[in-house]
Amino acid sequence: MRRKGVGTTAVKSWMVVSETGHSRLEDVGKHSIMRRTGLPARDPRVLDPVLSYPSSILGRERAIVVNFEHVKAIITASELLLINSSNPFFLSFLQDLQTRLSNLNPSHCAETVTGTPAPNKPLPFEFKVLEECIESACRCLESETSTLEVEAYPALDELTSQLSTLNLERVRQIKSRLVELSGRVQKVADELEHLLDDDNDMAEMYLTKKLNARLCDQSSLKLEGYNSEFEDNDQR
């Protein structure tokens, strides 16, 4: 039986996507997520739909937290954790990501921190996923903008031809939605601009490189331990 709770203390249903695009549902609690990703307690909180945090991308030592529109994700060097949703844009994002990960394109090269292409080097998993998150959020905002335009022009024409309380209210509601949508677009734009302008932030998000460095250090420590043990035995 699934435990019940409030906010981030509850066990949530997460969609977990592997490097090869395979996905599975897992019921995971906040503390398990923290152990799995190395995130502090405050970071998973920004993904809680109930709390309505603004769009953000947070680079951490072992994970990237992405809160962009329908995409509420934690990216590590080897897997993606998404808060599961029935949102059509979420389902579309998941399908596009799985297709991209399962059809690896060797010609899709990575870039250095400064944006210079790194020839013959596949884009790391975390950057493939981050790129798809950003593209999906932009497609969502573009779709909402197009829908609003389709409603706005006839409403303005109606108001021009006949000034009435009903037509005024209709235009007022459309304007309110436009202001809200503009704020969301600006927040996404600000986050992306900040990300692209800061090489340190980009370097912090290179999780694969940091993981390989940790594994290399662990291997070196094990080797040193073996050598030390061998020397002790030899001296005896």
C-alpha positions in Angstrom: 0.0 0.0 0.0 1.3 3.4 -0.9 1.9 5.7 2.1 0.1 9.0 2.2 1.6 12.3 3.2 1.6 16.0 2.6 3.9 17.9 0.1 7.4 16.6 -0.2 7.1 14.2 2.8 4.9 11.8 0.8 6.0 8.9 -1.3 5.6 10.1 -4.9 5.3 8.2 -8.2 8.4 8.9 -10.2 9.1 7.9 -13.8 12.7 6.7 -14.0 14.4 6.8 -17.5 17.7 5.1 -18.1 20.5 6.1 -20.4 19.1 3.8 -23.1 15.6 5.3 -22.9 13.9 2.5 -20.9 11.4 3.7 -18.3 9.7 2.4 -15.3 7.5 3.7 -12.5 8.9 3.8 -8.9 7.2 4.9 -5.7 10.0 6.8 -3.9 10.1 9.0 -0.8 12.0 12.3 -0.3 14.8 10.8 1.8 15.4 8.0 -0.7 15.6 10.6 -3.5 18.1 12.6 -1.4 20.3 9.5 -0.9 20.0 8.5 -4.5 20.9 11.9 -5.9 23.0 13.6 -3.2 20.5 16.5 -3.1 19.8 18.6 0.0 16.3 18.5 1.4 15.3 21.9 -0.1 16.0 21.0 -3.7 13.3 18.3 -4.3 10.9 20.7 -2.8 11.0 23.0 -5.9 9.5 20.2 -7.9 6.4 19.9 -5.8 3.4 20.9 -8.0 1.5 22.0 -5.0 4.0 24.6 -4.0 4.2 26.2 -7.5 7.8 27.3 -7.5 9.0 29.4 -10.5 11.0 27.9 -13.4 14.5 27.0 -12.4 17.6 24.9 -13.2 19.8 24.0 -10.3 23.3 22.4 -10.8 24.5 20.3 -7.9 27.4 17.9 -7.3 25.7 14.7 -8.4 22.4 16.0 -10.0 20.6 18.7 -12.0 17.2 19.8 -10.8 14.9 21.1 -13.6 11.6 22.8 -12.9 10.4 24.0 -16.3 6.6 24.0 -16.9 5.4 20.4 -17.1 9.0 19.0 -16.7 9.8 18.4 -13.0 13.0 16.4 -13.1 16.2 15.3 -11.4 18.9 14.4 -13.8 22.0 12.3 -12.7 24.8 11.0 -14.8 23.0 7.7 -15.4 19.3 8.2 -15.0 16.4 10.7 -15.1 13.7 10.9 -12.4 10.5 12.7 -13.3 7.5 13.3 -11.1 4.9 11.3 -13.0 2.0 13.2 -14.6 -0.9 12.8 -17.0 -0.2 16.1 -18.6 -0.2 15.7 -22.5 3.0 17.8 -22.8 4.7 15.6 -20.2 3.7 12.4 -22.1 4.9 14.0 -25.3 8.2 15.0 -23.6 8.7 11.4 -22.3 8.1 9.9 -25.7 10.5 12.3 -27.5 13.2 11.7 -24.9 12.9 7.9 -25.1 13.1 8.1 -28.9 16.2 10.3 -28.7 18.0 8.1 -26.1 17.2 4.9 -27.9 18.4 6.2 -31.2 21.9 7.5 -30.3 23.4 9.7 -33.0 27.2 9.5 -33.0 27.4 12.7 -35.1 25.7 14.6 -32.3 28.8 15.9 -30.6 29.3 17.4 -27.2 30.4 21.0 -26.6 33.0 22.3 -24.3 32.1 24.6 -21.4 32.9 27.6 -23.7 30.5 26.2 -26.4 33.2 25.0 -28.7 32.3 21.6 -30.4 34.2 18.6 -29.1 34.7 16.5 -32.3 33.7 12.8 -32.2 32.6 13.0 -28.6 29.0 12.0 -27.9 26.9 14.5 -25.8 26.8 13.2 -22.2 23.5 11.8 -21.0 22.8 14.7 -18.6 23.1 17.3 -21.4 20.9 15.3 -23.8 18.2 15.2 -21.2 18.6 18.8 -20.2 18.4 19.9 -23.8 15.2 17.9 -24.3 13.7 19.4 -21.1 14.3 22.9 -22.4 13.0 22.2 -25.8 9.8 20.6 -24.4 9.2 23.6 -22.1 9.6 26.0 -25.1 7.2 23.9 -27.2 4.6 24.1 -24.4 4.9 27.8 -24.1 4.8 28.3 -27.9 1.6 26.1 -28.1 -0.1 28.1 -25.3 0.9 31.4 -27.1 -0.6 30.2 -30.4 -3.8 29.1 -28.6 -4.1 32.5 -26.9 -3.6 34.3 -30.2 -6.4 32.3 -31.9 -8.8 33.4 -29.1 -7.5 37.0 -28.8 -8.0 38.3 -32.3 -11.7 37.3 -32.7 -12.4 38.7 -29.2 -10.8 42.0 -30.0 -12.8 42.1 -33.3 -16.0 41.5 -31.4 -15.2 44.2 -28.9 -14.5 46.6 -31.7 -17.8 45.9 -33.4 -19.9 45.8 -30.3 -18.9 47.3 -26.9 -20.6 45.2 -24.2 -20.0 43.9 -20.7 -19.6 40.3 -22.0 -17.1 41.2 -24.7 -15.1 43.4 -22.2 -15.0 40.5 -19.7 -13.8 38.1 -22.4 -11.0 40.4 -23.4 -10.1 41.1 -19.8 -9.7 37.3 -19.1 -7.6 36.9 -22.2 -5.3 39.8 -21.1 -4.9 38.2 -17.7 -3.9 34.9 -19.3 -1.5 36.8 -21.5 0.2 38.6 -18.6 0.6 35.3 -16.7 2.0 33.5 -19.8 4.4 36.4 -20.5 5.7 36.1 -16.9 6.4 32.4 -17.4 8.1 32.9 -20.7 10.3 35.6 -19.2 11.3 33.4 -16.3 12.3 30.6 -18.6 14.3 33.1 -20.7 16.0 34.5 -17.6 17.0 31.1 -16.4 18.5 30.1 -19.8 20.3 33.4 -20.2 21.9 33.0 -16.7 22.8 29.4 -17.5 24.5 30.3 -20.8 26.3 33.3 -19.4 28.0 31.4 -16.5 30.7 28.9 -17.5 31.0 27.7 -13.9 27.3 26.7 -13.8 27.8 24.8 -17.1 30.9 23.1 -15.7 29.0 22.2 -12.5 26.4 20.4 -14.6 29.0 18.1 -16.4 27.9 15.2 -14.1 29.6 12.5 -16.2 33.0 14.1 -15.9 32.6 14.5 -12.1 31.4 10.9 -11.8 34.4 9.5 -13.8 36.7 11.6 -11.6 35.2 10.1 -8.4 35.4 6.6 -9.8 39.1 7.2 -10.8 39.9 8.5 -7.3 38.2 5.4 -5.7 40.2 3.1 -8.0 43.4 4.9 -7.1 42.7 4.6 -3.4 41.9 0.9 -3.8 45.1 0.4 -5.7 47.1 2.2 -3.1 45.5 0.0 -0.4 46.4 -3.2 -2.3 50.0 -2.0 -2.9 50.4 -1.1 0.8 49.0 -4.5 1.9 51.3 -6.2 -0.6 54.3 -4.3 0.8 53.4 -5.2 4.4 53.1 -8.9 3.5 56.4 -8.7 1.6 58.2 -7.2 4.6 56.9 -10.0 6.8 
